[in-house]
Amino acid sequence: MTTADRPEGVMTEIPVLIVGGGYAGLTSALFLSHHGVPCVLVDRHPGVSLLGRARGITPRTMEIYRPLGLEQAVKEAGRPFDEEGGVARCETLAGEWQWLFEGGSSRALPELTAGEYGMADQSTVEPILAEAARARGADLRFDTICRSIEPDADGVTVVTEDARTGERRTLRARYLIAADGYRGTIRERLGIAREGLGVLRAYQSFVFRADLSELVTKRALFWILGAPGGTASGAMVSHALPGHWGMALTYDPAAESPDDFTDERLIASAKELIGRDLPVEIVSRAAWEEAVGVAARYREGRVFLVGDAAHVWPPAGGLGANSAVQDTHNLAWKLAAVLAGRASDALLDTYEAERRPVALELADLTVRSQAARFGPNPEDDPLDHVAAILGQRYRSSAVVGATHETVLGDPAAQGARPGTRAPHLWLDQDGERIGVHDLFHDAFVLLCGPGGADWARAAGPGVRVHRVGGDVLDVEDAWAERYGDATAVLVRPDGYVAWRAEGPAVEGEVGRALDQVLGRVIM
C-alpha cells in the first residue's frame, strides 16, 4: 500500500510535513529534498497561483538558486518583464503618467555576488520550484486540505482531506513547517501572537485579459491608479502571459467584502482605471491584505513558521517573498542535520534566533521606506537595499564568535566575520568560472585561504574542504581584501560564516567549532 492509499486512521510516518504550497512551502520542499530529507507538501489549491504576485528575485535569492541549477530557468521566467522599470502614478492609463522614479540601474553586483536581480514573478517561478522539488523526491499534494494538526513532544499528527473526493488521511510527521501564509490558521492554533501594526489596507486582486498595447508604450514595475473622488483606486502590474494584466483594488473591509466584487464590478473598475471602454475578461481573482506583523515566536515544539506565516510587511520593497526563501534556506539544513543525527535539537532554536530579528528590522524599514518613496520626500528613504539583501547578519549558538551589534551591515565591509554571509569571490574551478557561494549548498565547507594549507589537512570529518590557490583559484586576487587575516573560515550550508581562524592550524579546532555550531556540546 502506498502512502497516498492509506486512509484516515492508518498512520503514515514522514520526516517533515509542509502545509502551504506558495513560495515558502515550495522552497521548503526544494531545500529539504536537496538535503535528502523526504517531505510531503499539502496545499488546498489545485495548483500554483495564476496571480502575478511577489515580483522580483533578489541577487541573494538567485545566489541560493544557482548551485541547485535553477538560475537559468528563473532568468528565463523573468524575460517577459525585462523591459520594465520604475513606478508611475496616473488617474487612468489613458491619461498623463507621473513617474515617481524610473528604473534602468544594473541588475548585477559583480563585486558582491554572482547572483543578479531577476524580474520573474511568483506565478512564473513557483512552477520551476515545484518541478525542481519533485525531481529531488518531494511529494507535492495540491487539492489537499489540512484539516487538523495535533503536536506532541515527539511529532505532529495531521489529518488531510482530498478537496476533490473528500477522502481523509492521517499523517504523522516528526516536524511540521507552517507555510500557510498570512491568513493561515496554524499560527493561531498554536497560540502564537502576531506583533506589529496589523492591517494597513485591503485589496481585491484579479488578473484580466485586455489589449492595452496602444496605452502601455513603456512598461512600469507597477502603476498607481485612481482619480480623486473616483469609484476605484489601486495598482496595476503586467503579467507573464501576453495580453494579461494584474490589478489590485483597495476597499474598506468594514463596509464591504470580497464577495461584493463581482466580475461585472471588476470589469467596470478595470475600464475606469484604464480610461477606455475596451473588452476586458476576468481570468483569476484573490483577496488579500497589506499588513505589518511578525510572529512572537517562530517555533512551537515540532512546528516552525516560515514566510508570510511568520512575517508580513508591504510588498513595495520586494523583500517579502525573498525573505521567505531565506527563512526556508536557513531552516532546511538544520532540520536535515537533526533528522540525520548530526546535530542536537538545540540547533533548531537558532532558526528563530537568526531569522526573527531580520524580519523585525525589515518590517520597520519597509514601512518607513514606503512612506518616504511615495511621499513628498523620497530622498528620505531609510532602506539600503544592498544591505537589506546581502548584509543580513546572525547571532546565535550556530555561530562561534559573532561580534556585530546590528542586524544589517555593509556587505562590502564585513570581512568574513562569524554570523555574516561569506564574502563573494569569483573563482575558477576546473576551468569554470563560479561564485564562491556555488560551493555552499549541501554541506559545511572549510574555505582555506592561500596560506591555509595546514587547515585543509586538519579539517576533520563532516566538512568539505576547498583551498583558494589549490582546487579553486581566486581569479581577481580578492581574498585578502574580502577575507582579511582569515586563514580559514567554516561556512554553513546556507553560506554564512560559522567560525574563522586567523593563525596556523590547530588539530581538532574545526571539529570543536562544528560541535558547538551543531549543538553537540553544552556551552
Disulfide bonds with the S-S distance in Angstrom:
none
